[in-house]
Amino acid sequence: MQVTFLGTSSGVPTRARNVSAVALRLPQRAEMWLFDCGEGTQHQFLRSDLRLSQLRRIFITHMHGDHVFGLPGLLASLGLAGNCRSGIDLYGPDPLDNFLNGVLRTSSTRIGYPLEVHRVRPAAEDGAILFEDDELLVRCTPLTHRVPAYAYRVEQKPLAGRFDVERARKLGIPPGPVYAQLKRGKRVTLDDGRVIDGQDLCGPERPGVSVVYCTDTVFCEAAVHLAQGADLLIHEATFAHDEAEMAFQRQHSTSTMAAQTAAEAKVGQLVLTHLSPRYVPGNPVTPDDLLNEACAIFPNTVVARDFMCIDVKPHCNSS
């Protein structure tokens, strides 16, 4: 999986940071998922190397404007471009459907492709799987914020073991598309009638990777539980540690709360995002200060910046 940060500011955009949006490119398929869609997200896509035509699913954490105001425009543009024939599945809080219907109806906007809205509250409250296919599954959990908000975890299912090419050649299996099926552990019937089980040509299963997206929230045990053993935790850090009182009042996290979540969950890497616009170079407190605060608790931490990309890899504590 590859994560691209399209917006890393909280509340309002700055010259260097747009508001919340994170794109996830999926492995071995031309498909992309989007997490949150703040105002201007479609412009951020144009400035990136991402292909909007690959967008298939959108996950919204909560209904504050810096996370949803870009959604109607992006969906409308997809319809005008005519490159979204497979449709979009949209996941989010209960009011999301009414919000979209109201904006699209009053602006006389027609969505000319399949668009389905899924409420995440039942799955989050019951601890159920929100989405699953042959390769991936998505879980979610309620967070602690001023309005209903949810964190998401995307897990790649275990991968087939490494394919033994030399053994396949000794068995007289001709190279070509059949190798791709065998590498996935599938059973294949060859032209000569032999049935080959790909699992016999692969080593032990390898763990898939996992990504957790957690914003907006003050520190909560639900986030720790959802993030257990994740390879990458993307967590809001709206405030510096010295402003913890304000963080509690506004139900947001400090840099140290994000680091505490990462440490208790034993994740592989922490990325801080959703930074307050007050933290810019030249001000008394900067993103580097937030990074240092977090690293004192969880050393493998970085601060996100717009258009930063991360290739997610398994770490030794993956569950």
FENRA-V830259 format. One record per pair of residues at least 4 apart in sequence whose C-alpha atoms are under 7 Angstrom apart, sorted by sequence separation. I is the first residue (numbers start at 1). J is the second residue. D is the distance in whole Angstrom. If there is no record, write none. Layout:
I,J,D  I,J,D
This chain:
9,13,6  13,17,6  14,18,6  37,41,6  40,44,6  41,45,6  42,46,7  43,47,7  44,48,6  63,67,7  64,68,7  65,69,5  70,74,6  71,75,6  72,76,6  73,77,6  74,78,6  75,79,7  76,80,6  77,81,6  78,82,6  92,96,6  95,99,6  96,100,6  97,101,6  98,102,6  99,103,6  100,104,6  101,105,6  102,106,6  103,107,6  104,108,6  105,109,6  120,124,6  121,125,6  122,126,6  123,127,6  124,128,7  132,136,6  133,137,6  145,149,6  164,168,6  165,169,6  166,170,6  167,171,6  168,172,7  169,173,6  175,179,6  177,181,7  178,182,6  179,183,6  180,184,7  181,185,7  182,186,5  189,193,6  190,194,5  198,202,7  220,224,7  221,225,6  222,226,6  223,227,6  224,228,6  239,243,6  243,247,6  244,248,6  245,249,6  246,250,6  247,251,6  248,252,6  253,257,6  254,258,6  255,259,6  256,260,6  257,261,6  258,262,6  259,263,6  260,264,6  261,265,6  262,266,6  263,267,7  279,283,7  285,289,6  286,290,7  287,291,6  288,292,6  289,293,6  290,294,6  291,295,6  292,296,6  294,298,6  295,299,4  304,308,7  314,318,7  13,18,4  26,31,6  45,50,6  62,67,7  63,68,6  78,83,7  79,84,7  104,109,5  123,128,5  132,137,4  168,173,6  181,186,6  182,187,7  189,194,6  190,195,6  247,252,5  253,258,6  262,267,6  281,286,5  295,300,7  13,19,5  25,31,6  26,32,6  78,84,6  123,129,6  131,137,5  132,138,6  143,149,5  189,195,4  227,233,7  247,253,6  279,285,6  280,286,5  295,301,6  12,19,6  25,32,5  45,52,7  123,130,6  131,138,5  142,149,6  143,150,5  188,195,6  189,196,6  247,254,6  279,286,4  280,287,7  294,301,7  9,17,5  11,19,7  24,32,6  25,33,7  130,138,5  142,150,5  143,151,7  187,195,7  188,196,5  239,247,6  262,270,6  279,287,6  8,17,6  9,18,6  10,19,6  23,32,7  24,33,5  129,138,6  130,139,5  141,150,5  142,151,7  187,196,6  188,197,6  7,17,6  8,18,6  9,19,5  10,20,7  23,33,6  24,34,6  120,130,7  129,139,5  130,140,7  140,150,6  141,151,5  187,197,4  244,254,6  7,18,4  8,19,6  9,20,6  23,34,5  128,139,7  140,151,5  141,152,7  186,197,6  187,198,6  291,302,7  7,19,5  8,20,5  22,34,6  23,35,6  140,152,4  185,197,7  186,198,5  291,303,6  7,20,4  21,34,7  22,35,5  139,152,6  140,153,6  185,198,4  186,199,7  241,254,5  7,21,5  21,35,6  22,36,7  138,152,7  139,153,5  184,198,7  185,199,4  238,252,6  239,253,6  240,254,5  241,255,6  6,21,5  7,22,7  21,36,5  138,153,6  139,154,7  183,198,6  212,227,6  238,253,6  239,254,4  240,255,6  241,256,6  5,21,6  6,22,5  20,36,6  21,37,5  124,140,5  125,141,7  138,154,5  182,198,4  237,253,5  238,254,6  239,255,6  5,22,5  20,37,6  21,38,6  123,140,7  124,141,4  125,142,7  137,154,6  138,155,6  236,253,6  237,254,5  4,22,6  5,23,6  20,38,5  124,142,6  136,154,7  137,155,5  212,230,7  237,255,5  3,22,7  4,23,5  19,38,5  136,155,6  137,156,7  183,202,7  211,230,6  3,23,6  4,24,6  19,39,7  21,41,7  97,117,6  136,156,5  163,183,5  210,230,5  211,231,6  212,232,6  213,233,6  214,234,6  215,235,6  216,236,6  3,24,5  135,156,6  136,157,6  210,231,5  211,232,5  212,233,5  213,234,5  214,235,5  215,236,5  237,258,6  2,24,6  3,25,6  32,54,5  33,55,6  135,157,5  209,231,6  210,232,7  211,233,6  212,234,6  213,235,6  214,236,7  236,258,7  1,24,7  2,25,5  31,54,5  32,55,5  33,56,6  34,57,6  35,58,6  36,59,6  160,183,7  235,258,6  1,25,6  2,26,7  30,54,6  31,55,6  32,56,6  33,57,5  34,58,5  35,59,5  36,60,5  160,184,6  1,26,5  31,56,6  33,58,6  34,59,6  35,60,6  36,61,6  94,119,6  160,185,6  1,27,5  87,113,5  88,114,6  89,115,6  90,116,6  91,117,6  92,118,7  93,119,6  38,65,7  39,66,6  87,114,4  88,115,5  89,116,5  90,117,5  91,118,5  92,119,5  93,120,6  38,66,5  72,100,7  85,113,6  87,115,6  88,116,7  89,117,6  90,118,6  91,119,6  92,120,5  93,121,6  38,67,4  41,70,6  84,113,6  91,120,6  218,247,7  233,262,7  37,67,5  38,68,5  39,69,5  40,70,6  53,83,6  62,92,7  218,248,6  270,300,6  271,301,6  272,302,6  273,303,6  36,67,5  37,68,5  38,69,5  39,70,4  53,84,6  56,87,7  57,88,6  58,89,6  59,90,6  60,91,6  61,92,6  62,93,6  269,300,5  270,301,5  271,302,5  272,303,5  273,304,5  36,68,6  37,69,7  38,70,5  42,74,6  56,88,5  57,89,5  58,90,5  59,91,5  60,92,5  79,111,6  269,301,6  270,302,6  271,303,6  272,304,6  37,70,5  56,89,7  57,90,6  58,91,6  59,92,6  76,109,7  79,112,5  218,251,5  271,304,6  37,71,5  79,113,7  217,251,6  218,252,4  219,253,6  233,267,7  6,41,7  76,111,6  217,252,5  218,253,5  232,267,6  237,272,6  255,290,6  259,294,5  263,298,6  216,252,6  217,253,6  229,265,6  231,267,6  232,268,6  233,269,6  234,270,6  235,271,6  236,272,6  237,273,6  238,274,6  239,275,7  262,298,7  164,201,6  224,261,5  228,265,4  229,266,5  230,267,5  231,268,4  232,269,5  233,270,5  234,271,5  235,272,5  236,273,5  237,274,6  238,275,4  239,276,6  256,293,6  260,297,7  6,44,6  163,201,6  164,202,6  219,257,6  227,265,6  228,266,6  229,267,5  230,268,6  231,269,6  232,270,6  233,271,6  234,272,6  235,273,6  236,274,5  237,275,6  238,276,5  255,293,6  256,294,5  259,297,6  163,202,4  228,267,7  234,273,7  255,294,5  259,298,5  162,202,5  163,203,7  224,264,6  225,265,7  227,267,7  161,202,5  162,203,5  224,265,5  160,202,7  161,203,4  161,204,5  161,205,4  160,205,5  161,206,6  20,66,6  159,205,6  160,206,6  19,66,6  20,67,6  158,205,6  159,206,5  268,315,6  158,206,6  159,207,6  158,207,5  159,208,6  158,208,5  240,290,6  157,208,5  266,317,7  156,208,5  156,209,5  12,66,7  155,209,6  156,210,6  11,66,6  93,148,7  155,210,4  154,210,6  155,211,7  153,210,7  154,211,5  153,211,6  154,212,6  153,212,4  152,212,6  153,213,6  152,213,5  151,213,6  152,214,7  151,214,5  151,215,6  149,216,7  145,216,6  145,217,5  144,217,5  145,218,7  153,226,7  143,217,6  144,218,6  144,220,7  143,220,7  143,222,7  143,223,7  232,312,7  141,222,7  231,312,7  231,313,7  231,314,6  231,315,6  141,226,7  62,148,6  62,149,5  231,318,6  61,149,5  62,150,7  229,317,6  230,318,6  61,150,5  229,318,5  61,151,6  229,319,5  209,312,7  209,313,6  146,251,6  209,314,5  145,251,5  208,314,7  144,251,7  61,215,7  10,238,7  20,274,7  48,307,7  14,277,7  9,273,7  10,274,5  8,273,5  9,274,5  10,275,5  8,274,5  9,275,5  10,276,5  8,275,6  9,276,6  10,277,7  9,277,6  17,306,6  8,304,7  8,305,6  8,306,6  7,306,5  5,305,7  6,306,5  5,306,5  6,307,5  5,307,5  4,307,6  5,308,6  4,308,6  5,309,7  4,309,4  3,309,5  4,310,7  2,309,7  3,310,5  2,310,6  3,311,6  2,311,4  1,311,6  2,312,6  1,312,6
